[in-house]
Amino acid sequence: MGIFNVFKKKPKEEFIDIDKDLKAIREYIKGVNSRVKNLDARLKEFQDLRKLELQLLGKKISPQGMKRVIKNQIKIYDKVLKRYQLFRLDTAISGERIKKIAKALKNKAFKYKLDENLLKKLKTDIKWTFDW
């Protein structure tokens, strides 16, 4: 141990507010259904416009008409991208909260020296090591 190591601060262990994180995760889960329905509705709109485009390709249509269809597709798909981006971000945040809670529980299990089989599971099970 060098002389300068004495002055190094130990990294603070992050405080995990399990109750707060659980509440946030539950709120996210409750809102997933409506977000998914909204996203699906926008995707359906886009799909309908794609069908229209494919129908129009078989017919003689002015470039202006095709431009309108493509422009509408872009407007709808812009909404899809925005909603999907927000949905994915919310999912990632909830995933991090899930991992934090798991880490806190694992730390408690080792601190209180729970059953060896359980400790082994916490060390090796992919659900608990997040190798998924």
SVG drawing of the C-alpha trace seen along z (x, -y; Angstrom):
<svg xmlns="http://www.w3.org/2000/svg" viewBox="-55 -17 59 42">
<polyline fill="none" stroke="black" stroke-width="0.4" points="0.0,0.0 1.6,-3.3 1.5,-6.5 -0.9,-8.1 -3.5,-5.3 -4.2,-6.6 -5.6,-9.8 -7.8,-8.1 -11.5,-8.2 -13.3,-4.9 -16.1,-5.1 -19.4,-5.6 -21.8,-2.7 -24.9,-3.8 -28.0,-4.1 -30.8,-2.1 -34.3,-3.1 -36.1,0.1 -39.5,-1.2 -39.1,-4.2 -37.8,-2.1 -40.6,0.5 -43.2,-2.3 -41.6,-3.7 -41.5,-0.2 -45.1,0.5 -46.2,-2.9 -44.3,-2.0 -45.9,1.4 -49.4,0.0 -48.8,-2.4 -47.3,0.1 -50.6,1.3 -51.8,-2.2 -48.4,-3.0 -48.2,0.2 -51.8,-0.3 -50.9,-3.8 -47.7,-2.7 -49.6,0.2 -52.3,-2.3 -49.6,-4.4 -47.9,-1.4 -51.3,-0.3 -51.7,-3.8 -48.3,-3.4 -49.1,0.1 -52.3,-1.2 -50.4,-4.0 -47.9,-1.4 -50.7,0.7 -52.0,-2.4 -48.6,-3.1 -48.3,0.4 -51.8,0.2 -50.8,-3.1 -47.6,-1.7 -49.7,0.6 -51.7,-2.3 -50.7,-5.4 -50.5,-8.1 -48.9,-11.5 -45.7,-12.1 -47.5,-14.6 -49.9,-12.0 -47.1,-9.6 -45.3,-12.5 -48.4,-13.1 -48.5,-9.4 -44.8,-9.3 -45.1,-12.6 -47.9,-11.1 -46.0,-8.0 -43.1,-10.0 -45.4,-12.1 -46.9,-8.9 -43.5,-7.1 -42.0,-10.1 -44.7,-9.6 -43.8,-5.9 -40.1,-6.7 -40.8,-9.2 -43.2,-6.9 -40.9,-3.9 -37.9,-5.9 -39.7,-7.0 -41.0,-3.5 -37.5,-2.0 -36.0,-4.6 -38.7,-4.0 -38.1,-0.3 -34.3,-0.7 -34.8,-2.9 -37.1,-0.3 -34.6,2.4 -31.8,0.5 -34.1,0.2 -34.8,3.9 -31.0,4.6 -30.4,2.2 -33.0,3.9 -31.5,7.3 -28.1,6.1 -29.4,4.7 -31.1,8.1 -28.0,10.0 -25.9,7.8 -28.3,8.4 -28.3,12.1 -24.5,12.2 -24.4,9.8 -26.8,12.0 -25.2,15.2 -28.3,16.9 -28.5,20.5 -25.5,21.7 -27.7,23.0 -29.5,19.7 -26.2,17.7 -24.8,20.0 -28.0,19.4 -27.6,15.7 -24.0,15.9 -24.6,18.2 -28.2,18.0 -28.4,15.9 -31.5,14.1 -29.4,12.8 -26.2,12.1 -28.1,10.4 -26.5,12.5 -29.6,12.2"/>
</svg>
